[in-house]
């Protein structure tokens, strides 16, 4: 039995042998896989930038004129791209001296979408920064202290949205939050 379908990658018609076939060839399947992985990698890099500069991005969203370095952080594009746009006069800039180029943020927003920080994400990042290593348990310490399975401890941490941070091979969670949950039960 042959089923007429359209390839999701090249959009050409083909005859599939099964109902689940999505691509006309291995080549199209490989191209789709590579595109999907590339998008996932870009998303991870964008999230990494977001985590690293969450406080600075929040401040930059309020300012009208920004430097080239700040535009890199806010829009997730490279310095060379910004300088190329300035050179081609796609965006206007003001040079206030050596390494003091300022760009109107609105002009960049017309071309690129800025990284937007939710208040919830900002609060979560502040929570993460609030705890020191000495004020935290590792997952194994929690399971030993309260006699719980490590997977149960992880489920409880996720359920109650307790901030956790991985440092090296260990995941640390704040003692105060864990004690509230486990001692309260």
BAFI-3210 file (N, C-alpha, C; in Angstrom, 3 decimals, decimal comma, padded with zeros to 6 digits):
// residues 185
n [1|2|3|4|5|6|7|8|9|10|11|12|13|14|15|16|17|18|19|20|21|22|23|24|25|26|27|28|29|30|31|32|33|34|35|36|37|38|39|40|41|42|43|44|45|46|47|48|49|50|51|52|53|54|55|56|57|58|59|60|61|62|63|64|65|66|67|68|69|70|71|72|73|74|75|76|77|78|79|80|81|82|83|84|85|86|87|88|89|90|91|92|93|94|95|96|97|98|99|100|101|102|103|104|105|106|107|108|109|110|111|112|113|114|115|116|117|118|119|120|121|122|123|124|125|126|127|128|129|130|131|132|133|134|135|136|137|138|139|140|141|142|143|144|145|146|147|148|149|150|151|152|153|154|155|156|157|158|159|160|161|162|163|164|165|166|167|168|169|170|171|172|173|174|175|176|177|178|179|180|181|182|183|184|185]
n.u [000,843|000,601|000,940|-000,046|001,869|003,249|006,487|007,902|010,194|011,300|008,958|007,916|005,820|005,402|005,361|004,491|005,420|004,490|002,202|003,365|005,547|007,411|009,166|010,608|013,027|016,163|017,969|016,401|015,296|017,596|018,398|016,253|016,537|019,050|018,427|016,521|018,098|019,906|018,243|017,473|019,945|020,484|018,415|019,140|021,551|020,581|019,036|021,077|022,467|020,448|020,178|022,702|022,834|020,564|019,897|021,134|019,854|017,280|017,680|018,592|016,334|014,936|016,348|016,994|019,119|021,808|024,931|027,185|028,033|026,056|023,866|024,450|024,028|021,305|019,892|020,973|022,721|025,695|028,651|029,945|027,881|026,274|028,061|028,372|025,774|025,676|027,696|026,619|024,584|022,071|021,151|021,191|023,847|025,670|028,828|030,577|033,166|036,259|035,407|032,855|030,360|026,991|023,689|020,374|017,917|015,355|015,587|017,017|015,150|013,241|014,417|015,272|014,119|013,959|015,461|013,266|012,592|010,767|008,973|008,710|010,839|012,943|012,610|013,037|015,743|016,873|016,239|017,860|020,392|020,409|021,055|023,747|026,417|026,911|024,482|022,925|021,639|022,794|021,272|021,602|022,204|019,763|018,101|019,281|019,003|016,221|015,279|014,311|013,760|016,079|014,884|012,315|012,842|013,738|011,345|009,737|011,141|010,814|008,008|007,351|008,708|011,316|014,259|017,135|020,576|023,194|026,379|029,392|029,472|027,261|023,895|022,509|020,240|018,272|018,540|016,612|014,206|013,845|013,678|011,278|009,399|009,851|010,006|007,672|005,796]
n.v [-001,179|002,177|005,495|008,696|011,546|014,699|015,889|017,075|018,601|019,309|019,779|018,384|016,167|012,675|009,064|007,372|004,570|003,929|005,114|006,899|008,069|010,927|012,235|012,442|011,263|010,000|012,045|014,396|013,951|014,040|016,713|018,075|017,220|018,369|021,100|021,347|020,740|022,860|025,065|024,444|024,666|027,406|028,448|027,518|028,932|031,517|031,438|031,030|033,459|035,060|034,186|034,893|037,685|038,790|040,829|043,092|043,328|043,989|046,608|047,839|047,814|050,041|052,238|054,712|055,192|053,107|051,318|049,623|047,154|046,741|046,493|044,083|042,340|042,857|042,304|039,986|039,727|039,883|041,963|042,672|042,565|044,688|046,851|046,622|047,255|049,906|051,007|050,632|052,385|051,606|051,688|054,518|056,126|057,580|058,815|059,268|059,415|057,538|054,216|054,797|054,577|055,196|053,951|054,337|052,694|052,122|052,035|049,669|047,902|047,923|046,355|043,985|041,620|042,343|040,776|039,810|040,286|038,645|039,550|037,446|035,729|037,378|037,546|034,854|034,583|036,315|034,933|032,695|033,817|034,604|032,642|031,068|028,674|027,436|027,622|025,682|022,409|019,332|017,123|014,469|014,809|015,786|013,576|011,687|012,938|013,229|010,748|010,081|009,013|009,842|010,474|011,142|013,392|015,103|015,337|016,665|019,067|020,092|020,266|022,178|024,288|025,002|026,868|025,710|024,912|023,886|022,998|022,039|018,583|018,411|019,141|021,894|022,947|025,342|025,293|026,363|026,390|023,656|022,590|023,774|022,399|019,565|019,272|020,412|018,508]
n.w [000,000|-000,881|000,129|-000,741|-000,063|001,172|001,339|004,343|004,432|001,806|000,495|-001,672|-003,551|-002,691|-002,526|000,285|002,318|004,786|007,346|009,075|007,869|007,095|005,431|002,143|001,578|002,946|002,933|003,090|005,602|007,186|006,732|007,908|010,554|011,187|010,916|012,955|015,230|015,078|015,574|018,206|019,476|019,105|020,629|023,192|023,525|023,543|025,864|027,694|027,535|028,466|031,156|032,120|031,884|033,096|035,000|033,941|031,473|032,252|033,194|030,857|029,251|029,945|029,074|026,503|024,671|023,808|024,211|021,895|022,941|024,860|023,194|022,019|024,163|024,735|022,345|021,343|019,172|017,110|017,636|015,297|013,429|014,237|013,869|011,114|010,231|011,066|009,482|006,923|007,115|007,952|010,490|012,636|014,389|017,146|017,665|020,431|021,119|021,403|021,400|022,310|021,045|020,505|020,198|019,013|020,693|019,751|016,965|016,579|017,631|015,655|013,733|015,032|017,475|020,899|023,827|026,202|029,598|031,980|034,921|036,666|035,955|036,671|039,437|040,102|039,409|041,256|043,581|043,270|043,535|046,133|048,014|049,752|049,420|051,855|053,092|052,014|051,087|049,631|047,221|048,015|050,731|051,681|051,192|052,907|055,449|055,806|055,212|052,653|049,290|046,684|044,189|044,962|046,478|044,447|042,971|044,834|045,072|042,473|042,414|044,399|043,406|044,258|044,386|042,707|042,280|040,231|041,022|040,030|040,461|042,051|043,113|044,586|047,113|048,917|052,467|054,210|052,717|052,147|054,735|055,607|054,071|054,496|057,317|058,027|057,269]
ca.u [000,000|001,369|000,145|000,496|002,186|004,141|007,669|007,907|011,403|011,401|007,583|007,611|004,966|006,025|004,501|005,013|005,100|003,792|001,431|004,194|006,631|007,272|010,112|010,704|014,311|017,036|018,589|015,462|015,189|018,827|018,348|015,281|017,163|020,094|017,756|015,907|019,179|020,456|017,301|017,575|021,215|020,309|017,539|019,932|022,492|019,797|018,682|022,308|022,688|019,399|020,539|023,924|022,676|019,171|019,790|021,545|018,810|016,166|018,057|018,703|015,012|014,423|017,160|016,715|020,352|022,630|026,219|027,237|028,094|024,735|022,977|024,759|023,349|019,860|019,286|021,563|023,395|027,127|029,156|030,254|026,614|025,869|028,971|028,047|024,534|026,027|028,483|025,688|023,604|020,760|020,802|021,997|024,583|026,416|030,128|030,938|034,593|036,754|034,621|031,670|029,299|025,667|022,675|019,002|017,365|014,142|015,982|017,351|013,916|012,551|015,080|015,416|013,289|014,822|015,249|012,369|012,680|009,538|009,201|008,832|012,205|013,830|012,489|013,690|017,198|017,232|016,176|019,044|021,577|020,255|021,548|025,157|026,650|026,836|023,068|022,229|021,855|022,818|020,141|021,897|022,079|018,329|017,546|019,788|018,475|014,786|014,962|013,513|014,430|016,522|013,919|011,214|013,346|013,714|009,946|009,269|011,813|010,135|006,612|007,267|009,524|012,424|015,413|018,265|021,725|024,189|027,771|030,190|028,667|026,197|022,788|022,284|018,934|018,350|018,141|015,382|013,058|013,697|013,211|009,858|008,572|009,994|009,701|006,253|004,943]
ca.v [000,000|003,413|006,627|009,953|012,544|015,789|015,922|018,226|019,377|019,894|020,032|017,707|014,989|011,359|007,967|006,807|003,163|003,827|006,306|007,806|008,629|012,376|012,781|011,656|010,557|010,155|013,358|015,375|013,680|014,552|018,177|018,490|016,970|019,382|022,384|021,298|020,826|024,202|025,934|024,126|025,224|028,850|028,705|027,320|030,041|032,696|031,265|031,208|034,900|035,589|033,890|035,596|039,135|039,092|042,117|044,156|043,458|044,715|048,018|048,314|047,969|051,357|053,298|054,993|055,034|052,035|051,107|048,449|045,987|046,558|046,011|042,659|041,656|043,050|041,734|038,686|039,751|040,119|043,329|042,926|042,821|046,054|047,773|046,547|048,017|051,320|051,386|050,689|053,418|051,013|052,304|055,702|056,066|058,773|058,437|060,264|059,279|056,203|053,163|055,376|054,626|055,010|053,613|054,473|051,349|051,968|051,637|048,248|047,153|047,792|045,291|042,760|041,572|042,327|039,732|040,393|039,660|038,651|039,820|036,145|035,264|038,240|037,132|033,551|034,779|036,914|033,857|031,846|034,525|034,905|031,569|030,709|027,230|026,973|027,619|024,751|020,969|018,616|016,204|013,288|015,204|015,873|012,221|011,049|013,598|013,017|009,357|010,058|008,585|011,026|010,848|011,806|014,724|015,884|015,635|017,682|020,316|020,582|020,564|023,417|025,280|025,418|027,172|024,793|025,321|022,832|023,443|020,822|017,369|018,420|020,079|022,502|023,549|026,075|024,556|026,928|025,946|022,207|022,359|024,147|021,359|018,241|019,296|020,778|017,351]
ca.w [000,000|-000,974|000,567|-001,279|000,964|000,784|002,203|005,234|004,230|000,461|000,089|-002,934|-003,326|-002,781|-002,064|001,524|002,546|006,071|007,720|009,876|007,065|006,966|004,468|000,907|001,524|004,114|002,805|003,646|007,036|007,788|006,687|008,913|011,855|011,389|011,138|014,273|016,216|014,999|016,276|019,630|019,947|019,176|021,768|024,406|023,635|023,915|027,272|028,466|027,584|029,331|032,541|032,494|031,905|033,426|035,682|033,026|030,453|032,870|033,226|029,483|028,654|030,310|028,472|025,091|023,907|024,358|023,549|021,027|023,819|025,464|022,129|021,876|025,262|024,668|021,142|021,040|017,873|017,294|017,482|013,883|012,750|014,585|013,176|009,681|010,047|011,219|008,300|005,780|007,481|008,207|011,771|012,930|015,649|017,541|018,205|021,434|021,386|021,165|022,043|022,921|020,057|021,089|019,191|019,481|020,895|018,936|015,608|016,623|017,871|014,365|012,979|015,818|018,679|022,086|024,820|027,194|030,911|032,767|036,345|037,312|035,727|037,442|040,832|040,233|039,391|042,538|044,569|043,102|044,001|047,544|048,867|049,694|049,441|053,243|053,482|051,129|051,130|048,361|047,134|048,831|052,132|051,986|051,249|054,129|056,635|055,961|054,864|051,423|048,070|045,919|043,146|045,670|046,819|043,204|042,648|045,783|044,679|041,274|042,740|045,164|042,687|045,108|043,535|042,840|041,481|040,070|041,121|039,858|040,336|043,047|042,997|045,889|047,374|050,179|053,681|054,785|051,920|052,334|056,102|055,674|053,444|055,096|058,740|058,108|056,986]
c.u [000,889|000,448|000,746|000,672|003,057|005,258|007,659|009,132|011,405|010,033|007,248|006,720|005,772|005,043|005,163|004,578|004,346|003,067|002,303|005,335|006,381|008,130|010,245|011,998|015,076|017,694|017,693|015,304|016,415|018,840|017,403|015,860|018,205|019,482|017,152|016,962|019,794|019,559|017,353|018,843|021,110|019,452|018,290|020,913|021,775|019,404|019,899|022,626|021,684|019,729|021,720|023,695|021,272|019,013|020,103|020,481|017,632|016,445|018,075|017,346|014,420|015,159|016,868|017,946|021,236|023,939|026,147|027,245|026,749|023,722|023,204|024,005|021,835|019,208|019,874|022,187|024,856|027,494|029,410|028,987|026,166|026,745|028,706|026,782|024,785|026,757|027,603|024,587|022,179|020,237|021,728|022,687|025,276|027,709|030,587|032,420|035,004|035,994|033,386|030,550|027,971|024,640|021,310|018,381|016,143|014,462|016,345|016,106|013,104|013,121|015,086|014,469|014,198|014,508|014,438|012,456|011,321|009,909|009,414|010,260|013,194|013,809|013,184|015,203|017,674|017,210|017,434|020,277|021,565|020,930|023,031|025,278|026,512|025,382|022,253|022,568|022,130|021,619|020,371|021,805|020,616|017,744|018,031|019,130|017,007|014,334|014,081|014,388|014,879|015,542|012,706|011,616|013,308|012,293|009,393|009,867|011,125|008,708|006,482|008,131|010,616|013,617|016,542|019,365|022,732|025,568|028,628|029,288|027,440|025,137|022,483|020,896|018,997|017,793|016,799|014,144|012,786|013,146|011,731|008,982|008,643|009,674|008,214|005,328|004,842]
c.v [001,243|004,590|007,906|010,974|013,637|015,851|017,203|019,112|020,083|020,219|019,470|016,498|013,689|010,317|007,302|005,354|002,966|005,141|007,342|008,449|010,112|012,971|011,854|010,850|010,754|011,529|014,444|015,186|014,229|016,077|018,707|018,338|018,046|020,752|022,454|021,442|022,224|025,187|025,701|024,733|026,744|029,237|028,556|028,473|031,312|032,636|031,475|032,694|035,534|035,373|034,745|037,092|039,582|040,462|043,271|044,392|044,244|046,213|048,595|048,536|049,349|052,501|053,461|054,770|054,013|051,922|049,854|047,174|045,691|046,050|044,519|041,864|041,692|042,333|040,389|038,612|040,129|041,581|043,654|043,216|044,254|047,075|047,778|047,354|049,522|051,807|051,523|051,727|052,866|051,538|053,492|055,529|057,394|058,289|059,549|060,227|057,848|055,194|053,701|055,556|054,337|054,854|053,829|053,078|051,097|051,530|050,153|047,396|046,975|046,627|043,954|042,794|041,492|041,126|040,363|039,590|039,769|038,989|038,506|035,611|036,083|037,835|035,795|033,703|035,409|035,868|032,998|032,517|034,714|033,867|031,307|029,195|026,666|026,850|026,618|023,301|020,476|017,664|014,984|013,611|015,267|014,476|011,471|011,623|013,257|011,608|009,236|009,609|009,839|011,444|011,550|013,232|015,619|016,267|016,734|019,045|020,922|021,026|021,917|024,539|025,877|025,709|026,176|025,251|024,192|023,461|022,188|019,626|017,369|019,470|020,582|023,141|024,220|025,287|025,053|026,435|024,454|021,905|022,701|023,021|020,042|018,224|019,626|019,618|016,440]
c.w [000,000|-000,691|-000,018|-000,155|000,370|001,807|003,036|005,030|002,868|-000,145|-001,298|-002,640|-003,481|-002,286|-000,866|001,661|003,855|006,355|008,440|009,097|006,829|005,859|003,267|000,840|002,829|004,109|003,405|005,157|007,764|007,824|007,760|010,315|012,167|011,651|012,540|015,373|016,247|015,751|017,780|020,225|020,090|020,373|023,085|024,618|024,079|025,401|028,169|028,614|028,536|030,798|033,005|032,705|032,311|034,095|034,740|031,953|031,006|032,912|031,813|028,822|028,941|029,613|026,988|024,205|024,596|023,581|022,679|021,870|024,473|024,441|021,883|022,932|025,074|023,491|020,734|019,662|018,098|017,089|016,018|013,081|013,013|013,865|011,668|009,376|010,167|009,972|007,064|005,974|007,546|009,539|011,998|014,279|015,902|018,161|019,143|021,792|021,099|022,024|022,782|021,896|020,741|019,962|019,817|019,525|020,012|017,508|015,547|016,840|016,595|013,567|013,712|017,005|019,893|022,969|025,943|028,485|031,588|034,202|037,097|037,174|036,555|038,921|041,058|040,251|040,693|043,645|044,501|043,695|045,515|048,445|048,647|049,800|050,853|053,714|052,669|051,456|049,719|048,375|048,024|050,330|052,558|052,132|052,495|055,383|056,878|055,556|053,632|050,256|047,288|044,819|043,755|046,023|045,582|042,820|043,548|045,423|043,463|041,588|043,433|044,580|043,574|044,211|043,782|041,913|041,430|040,096|041,080|039,650|041,242|042,732|044,405|045,957|048,735|051,358|054,209|054,036|052,135|053,727|056,253|055,160|054,210|056,591|058,935|057,899|058,177]
res [x|x|x|x|x|x|x|x|x|x|x|x|x|x|x|x|x|x|x|x|x|x|x|x|x|x|x|x|x|x|x|x|x|x|x|x|x|x|x|x|x|x|x|x|x|x|x|x|x|x|x|x|x|x|x|x|x|x|x|x|x|x|x|x|x|x|x|x|x|x|x|x|x|x|x|x|x|x|x|x|x|x|x|x|x|x|x|x|x|x|x|x|x|x|x|x|x|x|x|x|x|x|x|x|x|x|x|x|x|x|x|x|x|x|x|x|x|x|x|x|x|x|x|x|x|x|x|x|x|x|x|x|x|x|x|x|x|x|x|x|x|x|x|x|x|x|x|x|x|x|x|x|x|x|x|x|x|x|x|x|x|x|x|x|x|x|x|x|x|x|x|x|x|x|x|x|x|x|x|x|x|x|x|x|x]
***
